[in-house]
């Protein structure tokens, strides 16, 4: 069990610019000195493998007027809600943590919100995390939004599966790099994916991670439930998706296995994205049989006749495996000099 951090440590922050605290119970801040003079120069705060009450996290934010980067790494259930109201914060990272709600409530300078391998605090299957976007006009990099685990709320509206039209209050036009995780064998999540995409009409780089983590949904890995069999014309009947049809220049599809809905989604993008320049497909399984099968399904998509793009020079369709030995690390996600942290996290260029 972590020991409590000495409260006196929080009174030594007058000159600190970076502060990382790990394997501690965060001290109670109720009786501590408050205000912007406590951490007047702090720009980066990391809380690692610790337990922090929501009120104590809010104390740190309120006492750090120049804070730009907040990283919660391996936090245990507390804070269970991370609600960001801060004037200078540019990057928030939740990495292998347990939370119930993440919200960019009032963050005028926030540029990126990274949620990676983060689960709900509650026990059992089916628990979700609310991801709320309030006032974050500079938010440019967002992900991974998970169609199985996340309930997306924009303004005061929850984005549900099957949404085909969005109103101005449910659109986030600032996002340019978007990463989504989806179980393509689950029809409701495929429809949620399409609904999410419609809320981000200016996305230029789209990351899709296929997930086969559906043991709570399928007893047999090869099974597909009847209700999840999308009709043969489903992808042809998908309505307009603004970012795909007028903005997307690059698509990265990670953990591709060759499931029918994965191929259908790629066909949809290739057939509509008039500005598309580069597609990268990262295969899920490295064994030769799986790779051969995936390549067989991808080969027709590599034909430029499948593409709607009007960009005729430097078109690229790349299929690769994951880089051996490459590990994702939260520092890449929070490095503001990297324009697309998801590319870096995959070890791609």
N, C-alpha and C positions, 0 to 999 in steps of 0.2 A: 504494500500500500504506500503511495507517495506520502512524503512528509510535507508539512505546510511550509511554504516559502516565508522566510522572515519578512515581516512588513517593513522593516528598516531598509530593505533593499530598494523599495519603491521611493525612498526619499533621497536616492543618490542619482537621480536621473537628469540633473541640470545640463550635463554636457553630452549625454548619450545620443548616438545617432542610430545604432542598431542594438536591439535587445532580443535575445532568444532565451526563453525559460523552459526547462524541461524536467519531467519526472517530479513534479511538485504539485501539492495542493496550493492553488492560488490563495494568497492571504485575503482576509476580509478587508474590504476597503471602506467600510462605512465610516470609520473614525479617522481616516487619513485625509491629509491636506488635498484639496481639489483645485481644479482650474488649469489653464494652459501653462502656468509656470512650473508645473511638476515635471513634465517632459517637453520642454520648449523646443528642442531640436530633434526629437526622435522621428526618424523617417521609416524605420523598418521594425516590425514587432512580430516575433514568432513564438507561439505557445505550443510546445511539443510534449506529447505523451503525458498530459496533465489533466487536471479537473479544475474548471473555472466556472464560477457562477456567471449568469448573464449580466447581472448588475456590475460585477467586477470587470468584465470585458468592456462594458459601457463606460466604466470609470477610466480605463486605459485610453479609450478613444477620446473621451472628453478632455483628458489631460495631455493629449499629444496633438497639438494643433497643426503640426507639419507632417504628420504620419502619411506615408505613401503606400506602404506595403503591409498587409496583415496576412499572416499565414497561420492556420490552425492545422497542426500535423499530428495525427494519431491521438486526438482528444477523445476522452471517454465520457460520452453522454452529456457532459456539461462543458460549455454552454449548450443547451438543447435548442436554443434559438439564436441565430446570428443575424441580427438586424443592423444594417449599416446605415448610420446617419452621420456623415462626416464631410467636411468641406474640402479636404485635400487628399483623401484616400484615392489612390489610382489602381490598386490591385488587391483583390481578396482571393486567397487560395484556401480551400478545404481539402485536405489530403489524408485519405485513410482515417476519416473521423466519423463520429456518430452524432448526428443532429436531427432535429425534426423540422426545422425551418431555416431557410437562408433567404435573406431579403436585402435587396438594394433599395432602401426606402427613400433616402434623400442623400444622394451621393453625386454631386454635380461634376466631380472630376474622375469618377470611377471609369477606368478604361477596360478592365478585364475582371471577370468572375470565373474562377476555375474550380470545378467540383469534381474530384477524382477519387474513385473507390471509397465513396462516403455513403453510409447507410443510416437508416433511422435508429433511434435509441431504443425503440420498443422491441420486445421479444416476438418471435413468431414470424410467419410468412405473410407477405402482403402489406406490410407497413410502408408508408410513403413519406417522402420529404416534400414540403411545400417550398418551391422556388419562386420567390416573388420579386417582380421588377416594378418598382415604383417610379421615382424620379432619378434617372441615371442617364442624362442626355449624351454623355460621352462614351457609353459602354460600347466597345468595339469587338471584344473577344469574349465569347461565352461558351461554356461546355465543361464537362459532358452533361447535357441534359439527357436523362435516362427515361425512356417511355414506360419502363416497368416500375420505377421507383419514385419518379418525380411528378408532382402536381404543379404545373406551371400556371402562375397567376400574374397577369399583366394589368396594372392598375387595380381594379377591383373585379376583374373578370377571370374566371378559371377557363383555361383552354382545354376543351374536351375533344375526344376522338370524333372524327367525322366533320369537324368544322371545315366548311368550304368557303365561307366568306368572313372577312375580318373587318372590324370598324377601326377608325383612327385611334381609338383609345386602347386597342389591343395590338398595336403595331409598334415595333422597336426598330426604327430605321437606322439607328447608329451602328448596329452590329454588322461587322464586315467578315468576321471569322466565327463560324458556328460549328460546334461539335455535338453530335447526337449519338446516343447508344440505343439500339433497338433489337428486340427479339423478333426476327423476321418471320418466325413460324407462328406468331400470335397475331391474328388478323387485327384485333383491336389496337395493338401497338403500332402496326403498320399505318393504320388510319390516324393514330395520334401523331406519328412522325410527320405525316403530311400536314396535319393541323398546325404543328409547331413551325414547320417551314413557312407557312403562310404568314406567320407573325413577324418574320424577319425578312422584309422584301429587298434589302440592300446587301445581302450576303454575297461575298465574292469568292470566299474559300469555304467549302463545305466538307466537314469531316463526318463520316459515318462509321460507327463501330458496330458490327454485328455481334450479338450476344447469344450464346447457346446455354446460358445459365437459366434454364427453365425447368429444372427438376421439381420445382413447386407446381408446375403446370402440366408437365408430361411425365408419366411414370416410365415410359419407354422412350429412349433418346430418338428413335426413328419414327415415333408416332406423330401424326398430325390430326388433331381433333376435327370433326366434321365442320364445326362452326368456324374453324380457321382456314377452311379451304376457300380462298378468294376465287371468285368466278373467273373464267378464262378471259373475260373482257374487262376485268377490274382496272388494269393499268391503262387501257385505252380510254376508260371513262373518267379517269381522274381529272378534276377541274383545274383551272389555272393555278399556278404557283409562281408568284411574281419573281422571287429571287432566281429560281431555276431558269425562267424564260427570258430574263432581261439582265441578270447581273453575274451569275456564277461563272467564274473563270477556271477554277480548279476544284476537283473533287478527289478526296482521299477516302477509299473504302477499306477499312481495316477489318481483319478477321473474316475475310470472305471464304465461304464454304461451298457456294454454288447452289444453295437452296433456291427454289423457284422464285420466291418473292425478292430475294437479293438480286437475281438476274433481272426480274421485272422492274425493280427500282432503277437499276443502272440503265436499262433501255429507256425508261421514262426520261431520265436526265439527259442522256445522249441525244434523244430525239427531240428535245425542247430547248436545250441550252445553246443559244445562238452565239454566246461569247466564250464558250468553253475552249480552253487551250490545253489543259493537262488533266489526265485521269491517272491516279495511282491506285492500284489494287494490291493490298497486302494479304497474302494467303494465311488462313488460320492454321492449317496443319502442314508440317514440313515433309511428311512421308510421301514417297514417290507416287503411290496410287492416288492419294487425295489430291496431290498437285496435278497429276495428269487429268483427273476428272474436272477439277476447277478450270484448268487451261482449256479443256475441250468446250466448256460452257462460255468461257470468255472470248474465245477466238472470233466468233461472229461479231462481237461488239467492237473489236479492234478495227473493223472495216469502216473507213470514213463515210461510207454510204449510209451508215447508221446514225451519223452525227448531223445535228441541225446547225452546227456552228458555222458562222460566217468568217471566222478567223482561219485563214487558209495556211498561214505560215507557222512553223514551229509547233504543229499539233503533236501531242504526245500521249501514248497509252502504255503505261508501264505496269507490269505485273512482277511482284517480288515477294520474298519471304521476310519475316522479321529479322532484323539484324541480330546475329548471335552475340550474346553477352551485353546487349544494350538494355540498360535499366532506366525506367522513368524516374525522375527525381524532381522534387518540388521546386528546387532552385531554377530549373528551366522554365517551369510554369510561371514563376514570379519575376523572371528576368525581363524587365520592360524594354530592353534593347533588342529582344527577339520578337519580331512582329507576329509570328505564328508559333506559339509554344507547342501546339499539338504536333506540328511537323517535327520540331526538335525532339519532343518526347518519343516519337517513333523512330528517331534516328534517320529521318529522311532529309532531303534537300529541296 
